[in-house]
Amino acid sequence: MSEHEQHHYAFETLAIHAGQEADPQTGAVVTPIYQVSTFKQDGVGGLRGGYEYSRSANPTRTALEENLAALDGGRRGLAFASGLAAEDTLLRTVTKPGDHIVIPNDAYGGTFRLFAKVLTRWGVEWSVANTHDPESVRAAVRPNTKVIWVETPSNPLLGIADISALAHIAHDTGALLVVDNTFASPYLQQPLALGADVVVYSTTKYMGGHSDVVGGALVTDDAALGEELVYHQNAMGAVAGPFDAWLVMRGIKTLGVRMDRHSANAARVAEFLTGHPKVSQVLYPGLPEHPGHEIAAKQMRAFGGMVSFRHRDGEEAAVQTCNRAELFTLGESLGGVESLIEHPGRMTHASAAGSPLEVPSDLVRLSVGIESVDDLLADLQRALG
């Protein structure tokens, strides 16, 4: 499917076809897994199809990368061994010692750890802003700010950032706007179209969708930045292996239908929790009372499958709710077809303890799967007691 043809097709069609032409040799309709490290050259320096060594490029990974670019409306997609590998490669490509990054006050704990424990030692400065308030972000920008980083919806508090407003601030100040779009997926939200410079994913989550692969991705519409990222992807080497790339592609084919069901189920779960006496607050952008609801409705197709809530009886009660759940599996990660439950303060966000990104101790995070929603609601009723 050529770039010209892609403009004529809807998301669901691109998810199945972009980057995935039938194999010219055999007619295989699914991209083969090129489980190979090195490729025969047609004479010294004569690369067949541009392939020489699978760190630099691999046909299975190329298919995924073309698919990723098409889904986000970008010129270049890159696939990595994990979401954090993608983030690390991006940050070391666009910053140098002495530069500054504005980071969210609500973000994935692993992302915060990368900023606070790794990049800090490399001489990159960072400061925290409320990315749900554009003026807070503007006030945090310094002359040496190179990146404004945002998650929307954010992990785990489901905050909503106005991507378009933050893009204007970034570009007014000469910074790049990077949007971690993991919670929404490109089906629900298109950050590049709203002005973002780079989109980041953990493809482990909704893109893969089946809790069987770890991966990450970057997508940009800036051709020059794309070439720089490709150079650093090869130079640093944290690439997606061919089988992992194939699994993510397989997941992406059903992304649209899965996100529709995740979103529908999560809306029912949020409604149930809102009326429950043991719940003091429900965090879900689909609720009209959510402070980011109007912006989310404007920039998202639907509100996603992630719901967090605070337990009225405090931390131990929140932990016990996680332990009592049966259909909601107690586990880290998110975005799979099965529902997961976790206690962010003690699990995914433990690395943010004592920082401005510390999460409330009474918080429970749900990744609402695609099971029967009536079964999910019954399980939550039991778990809450």
BAKOL-521255 format. One record per residue (C-alpha): residue number from 0; x, y, z. Coordinates in steps of 0.1 Angstrom, whole numbers. Each point is the difference from the previous one (the first is absolute). Example, Ala and Ser with C-alpha at 12.3 -4.5 7.8 and 13.67 -1.06 7.14 Angstrom:
+-----+-------+-------+-------+
| num |     X |     Y |     Z |
+-----+-------+-------+-------+
|   0 |   123 |   -45 |    78 |
|   1 |    14 |    34 |    -7 |
+-----+-------+-------+-------+
END
This chain:
+-----+-------+-------+-------+
| num |     X |     Y |     Z |
+-----+-------+-------+-------+
|   0 |     0 |     0 |     0 |
|   1 |    16 |    32 |   -12 |
|   2 |     1 |    32 |    20 |
|   3 |   -25 |    15 |   -25 |
|   4 |   -24 |   -29 |     5 |
|   5 |     2 |     3 |    38 |
|   6 |   -16 |    34 |    -1 |
|   7 |   -32 |   -16 |   -15 |
|   8 |    -5 |   -26 |    27 |
|   9 |   -15 |     1 |    35 |
|  10 |    19 |   -10 |    32 |
|  11 |   -14 |   -35 |     2 |
|  12 |    11 |    -7 |   -36 |
|  13 |    35 |    14 |     6 |
|  14 |     4 |   -21 |    31 |
|  15 |    -4 |   -32 |   -20 |
|  16 |    17 |    10 |   -32 |
|  17 |    26 |    29 |     4 |
|  18 |    35 |   -13 |    -4 |
|  19 |   -12 |   -35 |    -6 |
|  20 |    -2 |    -8 |   -37 |
|  21 |    -3 |   -37 |    -9 |
|  22 |    34 |   -16 |    -1 |
|  23 |    13 |     4 |   -37 |
|  24 |    16 |   -34 |     0 |
|  25 |   -27 |   -22 |    14 |
|  26 |   -31 |    21 |     3 |
|  27 |    -2 |    -4 |    38 |
|  28 |   -26 |    25 |    12 |
|  29 |    16 |     3 |    34 |
|  30 |    35 |    15 |     3 |
|  31 |    25 |   -28 |     6 |
|  32 |    22 |    -1 |    32 |
|  33 |    35 |     6 |   -14 |
|  34 |    17 |   -17 |    29 |
|  35 |    34 |     8 |   -14 |
|  36 |    30 |    20 |    12 |
|  37 |    19 |     6 |   -32 |
|  38 |    -7 |     3 |   -38 |
|  39 |    19 |   -11 |   -30 |
|  40 |    14 |    30 |   -20 |
|  41 |     1 |     2 |   -38 |
|  42 |    37 |     9 |    -1 |
|  43 |    18 |    22 |    26 |
|  44 |   -23 |    28 |    10 |
|  45 |   -29 |   -13 |   -22 |
|  46 |   -29 |    -4 |    24 |
|  47 |   -30 |   -19 |   -12 |
|  48 |   -31 |    20 |     9 |
|  49 |    22 |    21 |    24 |
|  50 |     5 |   -28 |    25 |
|  51 |    34 |   -10 |    15 |
|  52 |    -4 |    -6 |    37 |
|  53 |   -32 |    -2 |    21 |
|  54 |    10 |    26 |    25 |
|  55 |     1 |    25 |   -28 |
|  56 |   -32 |   -12 |   -18 |
|  57 |   -20 |   -32 |    -2 |
|  58 |   -29 |    -5 |   -25 |
|  59 |   -25 |   -10 |    28 |
|  60 |     9 |    31 |    20 |
|  61 |    -2 |    22 |   -31 |
|  62 |   -36 |   -12 |    -6 |
|  63 |    -9 |     9 |    36 |
|  64 |    18 |    34 |    -3 |
|  65 |   -19 |     9 |   -32 |
|  66 |   -32 |   -11 |    17 |
|  67 |     7 |    22 |    31 |
|  68 |     7 |    30 |   -22 |
|  69 |   -32 |    -4 |   -20 |
|  70 |   -22 |    -4 |    31 |
|  71 |    13 |    33 |    15 |
|  72 |     1 |    19 |   -32 |
|  73 |    38 |     3 |     3 |
|  74 |    29 |    -2 |   -25 |
|  75 |    21 |   -23 |    22 |
|  76 |    -7 |   -28 |    25 |
|  77 |    26 |   -18 |    21 |
|  78 |    -5 |   -32 |    20 |
|  79 |    20 |    -7 |    32 |
|  80 |     6 |   -28 |    25 |
|  81 |   -22 |    19 |    26 |
|  82 |   -17 |    33 |     6 |
|  83 |    28 |    11 |    22 |
|  84 |    26 |    -9 |   -27 |
|  85 |   -20 |    23 |   -24 |
|  86 |    -1 |    28 |    26 |
|  87 |    38 |    -3 |     7 |
|  88 |     9 |     0 |   -37 |
|  89 |   -22 |    31 |    -6 |
|  90 |    13 |    19 |    30 |
|  91 |    37 |    -7 |    -8 |
|  92 |    -7 |    10 |   -36 |
|  93 |   -16 |    34 |     7 |
|  94 |    18 |    11 |    32 |
|  95 |    36 |     4 |    12 |
|  96 |    16 |     8 |    34 |
|  97 |   -12 |    34 |    12 |
|  98 |   -34 |    -2 |   -17 |
|  99 |   -33 |     1 |    19 |
| 100 |   -33 |   -20 |    -3 |
| 101 |   -34 |     9 |    14 |
| 102 |   -16 |   -32 |    13 |
| 103 |   -35 |    -7 |    13 |
| 104 |   -10 |    -1 |    36 |
| 105 |   -20 |   -31 |    -9 |
| 106 |    19 |   -26 |   -20 |
| 107 |    10 |   -37 |    -2 |
| 108 |    25 |    -8 |    27 |
| 109 |    25 |   -15 |   -24 |
| 110 |     1 |    32 |   -20 |
| 111 |     6 |    20 |    31 |
| 112 |    28 |   -24 |    10 |
| 113 |    16 |     5 |   -34 |
| 114 |     0 |    38 |     5 |
| 115 |     9 |     1 |    37 |
| 116 |    25 |   -28 |     3 |
| 117 |    16 |    -4 |   -34 |
| 118 |    -2 |    33 |   -20 |
| 119 |     8 |    20 |    31 |
| 120 |    34 |   -17 |     2 |
| 121 |     6 |     8 |   -36 |
| 122 |    -5 |    37 |     7 |
| 123 |   -35 |     5 |   -13 |
| 124 |   -21 |    22 |    22 |
| 125 |   -38 |    -4 |     6 |
| 126 |   -27 |    17 |    18 |
| 127 |   -36 |   -10 |     7 |
| 128 |   -31 |    18 |   -13 |
| 129 |   -37 |    -6 |     2 |
| 130 |    -4 |   -10 |   -37 |
| 131 |   -38 |     2 |     4 |
| 132 |     4 |    37 |     4 |
| 133 |    17 |    16 |   -31 |
| 134 |    11 |    31 |    20 |
| 135 |    18 |   -22 |    25 |
| 136 |    19 |   -15 |   -29 |
| 137 |     8 |    34 |   -15 |
| 138 |    13 |    12 |    34 |
| 139 |    23 |   -31 |     3 |
| 140 |    17 |     6 |   -34 |
| 141 |    36 |    13 |     2 |
| 142 |    24 |    14 |   -27 |
| 143 |    16 |   -35 |    -1 |
| 144 |   -33 |   -20 |    -2 |
| 145 |     2 |   -24 |   -29 |
| 146 |   -29 |   -23 |     8 |
| 147 |   -35 |     3 |    15 |
| 148 |   -11 |   -35 |     9 |
| 149 |   -36 |    -9 |     6 |
| 150 |   -23 |   -31 |     5 |
| 151 |   -36 |     3 |    -8 |
| 152 |   -20 |   -17 |    14 |
| 153 |    27 |    -2 |    27 |
| 154 |    11 |   -30 |    20 |
| 155 |   -15 |    -7 |    26 |
| 156 |   -22 |    31 |     7 |
| 157 |   -16 |     2 |   -34 |
| 158 |     8 |    37 |    -4 |
| 159 |    -7 |    16 |   -34 |
| 160 |    24 |    25 |   -16 |
| 161 |   -10 |    23 |   -29 |
| 162 |    24 |   -12 |   -27 |
| 163 |    -7 |    29 |   -23 |
| 164 |     5 |    26 |    27 |
| 165 |    33 |   -16 |    11 |
| 166 |    12 |    -3 |   -36 |
| 167 |    -4 |    38 |    -3 |
| 168 |    20 |     6 |    32 |
| 169 |    27 |   -24 |   -11 |
| 170 |     4 |    15 |   -34 |
| 171 |    -1 |    36 |    13 |
| 172 |    30 |    -9 |    22 |
| 173 |    20 |   -22 |   -24 |
| 174 |    -7 |   -33 |    18 |
| 175 |   -13 |   -33 |   -13 |
| 176 |   -34 |   -12 |    13 |
| 177 |     2 |   -38 |     7 |
| 178 |   -33 |   -18 |     7 |
| 179 |    -1 |   -34 |    17 |
| 180 |   -32 |   -13 |   -17 |
| 181 |     2 |   -35 |    16 |
| 182 |   -34 |     3 |    19 |
| 183 |   -19 |    12 |   -30 |
| 184 |    17 |   -18 |   -29 |
| 185 |     0 |    16 |   -35 |
| 186 |   -36 |   -13 |    -5 |
| 187 |   -14 |    23 |    27 |
| 188 |    24 |    30 |    -4 |
| 189 |    23 |    15 |   -26 |
| 190 |    26 |    22 |    17 |
| 191 |    19 |     9 |   -32 |
| 192 |   -31 |    14 |   -16 |
| 193 |    -4 |    22 |    31 |
| 194 |    35 |    14 |    -2 |
| 195 |    22 |   -24 |    19 |
| 196 |    35 |    -7 |   -14 |
| 197 |     5 |   -35 |    12 |
| 198 |   -24 |   -27 |    12 |
| 199 |    12 |   -27 |    25 |
| 200 |   -15 |   -34 |     6 |
| 201 |     5 |   -30 |    22 |
| 202 |   -12 |   -24 |   -27 |
| 203 |    -2 |   -26 |    28 |
| 204 |   -33 |    15 |     9 |
| 205 |   -30 |     6 |   -23 |
| 206 |    20 |    -4 |   -33 |
| 207 |    11 |   -35 |     8 |
| 208 |   -32 |    -4 |    21 |
| 209 |     5 |   -36 |    12 |
| 210 |    26 |     2 |    28 |
| 211 |    24 |   -21 |   -20 |
| 212 |    26 |    24 |   -13 |
| 213 |    22 |    29 |    13 |
| 214 |     7 |    29 |   -25 |
| 215 |     1 |    37 |    -5 |
| 216 |    -4 |    24 |   -29 |
| 217 |     7 |    36 |   -12 |
| 218 |   -19 |    18 |   -28 |
| 219 |     8 |    34 |   -14 |
| 220 |   -11 |    20 |   -30 |
| 221 |    34 |    19 |    -1 |
| 222 |    21 |   -17 |   -27 |
| 223 |    33 |    14 |    13 |
| 224 |    -7 |   -10 |    36 |
| 225 |   -11 |   -34 |   -13 |
| 226 |    34 |    -5 |   -16 |
| 227 |    18 |    10 |    32 |
| 228 |   -21 |   -24 |    20 |
| 229 |     7 |   -28 |   -25 |
| 230 |    37 |     7 |     3 |
| 231 |    -1 |    -2 |    38 |
| 232 |   -23 |   -30 |     0 |
| 233 |    27 |   -19 |   -19 |
| 234 |    29 |    16 |    20 |
| 235 |   -16 |    -9 |    34 |
| 236 |   -15 |   -33 |   -11 |
| 237 |   -31 |    -5 |    22 |
| 238 |   -21 |   -12 |   -30 |
| 239 |   -31 |   -22 |    -1 |
| 240 |     9 |   -36 |   -10 |
| 241 |   -19 |   -15 |   -30 |
| 242 |   -23 |   -22 |    20 |
| 243 |    -9 |    28 |    24 |
| 244 |    -6 |    23 |   -30 |
| 245 |   -23 |   -26 |   -16 |
| 246 |   -20 |    -4 |    33 |
| 247 |    -6 |    37 |     2 |
| 248 |   -11 |     1 |   -37 |
| 249 |   -24 |   -29 |     7 |
| 250 |   -14 |    20 |    30 |
| 251 |    -4 |    32 |   -20 |
| 252 |   -23 |   -17 |   -25 |
| 253 |   -28 |    -1 |    26 |
| 254 |     9 |    32 |    18 |
| 255 |   -31 |    19 |   -11 |
| 256 |   -26 |   -26 |    10 |
| 257 |    18 |    -7 |    33 |
| 258 |     2 |    37 |     9 |
| 259 |   -37 |     4 |    -6 |
| 260 |    -7 |   -28 |    24 |
| 261 |    26 |    11 |    26 |
| 262 |   -16 |    35 |    -1 |
| 263 |   -36 |   -13 |     3 |
| 264 |     9 |   -23 |    29 |
| 265 |    20 |    27 |    18 |
| 266 |   -29 |    25 |    -2 |
| 267 |   -23 |   -26 |    17 |
| 268 |    27 |    -7 |    27 |
| 269 |     4 |    38 |     6 |
| 270 |   -37 |     4 |     3 |
| 271 |    -2 |   -29 |    25 |
| 272 |    28 |    13 |    22 |
| 273 |   -14 |    35 |     0 |
| 274 |   -30 |   -13 |    19 |
| 275 |    19 |   -23 |    24 |
| 276 |     1 |    10 |    37 |
| 277 |    36 |   -13 |     4 |
| 278 |    13 |    23 |   -28 |
| 279 |     9 |    36 |     8 |
| 280 |    10 |    10 |   -35 |
| 281 |     0 |   -15 |   -35 |
| 282 |    26 |    12 |   -25 |
| 283 |   -13 |    -5 |   -36 |
| 284 |     0 |    26 |   -27 |
| 285 |   -34 |   -12 |   -13 |
| 286 |   -17 |    12 |    31 |
| 287 |   -16 |    35 |    -5 |
| 288 |    14 |    11 |    34 |
| 289 |    36 |    -8 |   -10 |
| 290 |    19 |    33 |    -3 |
| 291 |    14 |   -10 |   -34 |
| 292 |   -32 |   -15 |   -14 |
| 293 |    -6 |    28 |   -26 |
| 294 |    35 |    -1 |   -13 |
| 295 |     0 |   -38 |    -1 |
| 296 |   -33 |     0 |   -19 |
| 297 |    15 |    25 |   -25 |
| 298 |    33 |   -19 |    -7 |
| 299 |    -9 |   -36 |     6 |
| 300 |   -23 |   -23 |   -19 |
| 301 |   -11 |   -17 |    33 |
| 302 |    13 |     0 |    35 |
| 303 |    20 |   -32 |     2 |
| 304 |     2 |   -31 |    22 |
| 305 |    19 |    14 |    31 |
| 306 |   -19 |     9 |    32 |
| 307 |    15 |     9 |    33 |
| 308 |   -18 |     6 |    33 |
| 309 |     8 |     9 |    36 |
| 310 |   -13 |   -22 |    29 |
| 311 |   -19 |    18 |    27 |
| 312 |    16 |   -21 |    27 |
| 313 |    37 |     7 |    -9 |
| 314 |    31 |   -19 |   -11 |
| 315 |    -5 |   -34 |    17 |
| 316 |   -36 |    -2 |   -13 |
| 317 |    13 |     9 |   -35 |
| 318 |    26 |   -28 |     2 |
| 319 |   -26 |   -25 |    13 |
| 320 |   -23 |     9 |   -29 |
| 321 |    29 |    -9 |   -24 |
| 322 |     6 |   -32 |    18 |
| 323 |   -37 |   -11 |     1 |
| 324 |    -6 |     5 |   -37 |
| 325 |    -2 |   -32 |   -20 |
| 326 |   -10 |     8 |   -36 |
| 327 |    20 |    32 |     1 |
| 328 |    35 |   -16 |     2 |
| 329 |    25 |    16 |    24 |
| 330 |    29 |    11 |   -22 |
| 331 |    20 |    28 |   -15 |
| 332 |    -3 |    12 |   -35 |
| 333 |   -33 |     7 |   -18 |
| 334 |   -18 |     0 |   -33 |
| 335 |    -5 |   -37 |    -5 |
| 336 |   -32 |   -18 |    -8 |
| 337 |    -2 |   -12 |    36 |
| 338 |    -8 |    24 |    29 |
| 339 |    27 |     9 |    24 |
| 340 |     0 |    17 |    34 |
| 341 |    29 |    15 |    19 |
| 342 |    11 |    23 |    29 |
| 343 |    21 |    27 |   -17 |
| 344 |    17 |    13 |    32 |
| 345 |    15 |   -34 |     7 |
| 346 |     3 |   -13 |   -35 |
| 347 |     4 |    19 |   -33 |
| 348 |     7 |    34 |    16 |
| 349 |    21 |   -10 |    30 |
| 350 |    30 |    17 |   -17 |
| 351 |   -19 |    34 |     4 |
| 352 |    -4 |    -3 |    38 |
| 353 |    12 |    31 |    17 |
| 354 |     1 |    20 |   -33 |
| 355 |   -25 |    26 |   -14 |
| 356 |   -14 |   -29 |   -20 |
| 357 |    -9 |   -21 |    31 |
| 358 |   -35 |   -15 |    -4 |
| 359 |   -27 |    -2 |    27 |
| 360 |     4 |   -31 |    22 |
| 361 |   -37 |    -7 |    -2 |
| 362 |     0 |    -2 |   -38 |
| 363 |    -9 |   -31 |   -20 |
| 364 |     6 |    -2 |   -38 |
| 365 |   -21 |   -22 |   -23 |
| 366 |     8 |   -11 |   -35 |
| 367 |   -35 |    -9 |   -12 |
| 368 |     1 |   -29 |   -24 |
| 369 |   -24 |   -13 |   -26 |
| 370 |   -18 |   -26 |    21 |
| 371 |   -37 |     1 |     7 |
| 372 |    -5 |    33 |    19 |
| 373 |   -26 |   -16 |    23 |
| 374 |    26 |   -25 |    12 |
| 375 |    25 |    28 |     5 |
| 376 |   -25 |    21 |    21 |
| 377 |    -9 |   -31 |    21 |
| 378 |    37 |    -5 |     7 |
| 379 |     5 |    36 |    11 |
| 380 |   -30 |    -2 |    22 |
| 381 |    15 |   -31 |    18 |
| 382 |    35 |    16 |     2 |
| 383 |   -13 |    32 |    15 |
| 384 |   -19 |   -19 |    26 |
+-----+-------+-------+-------+
END
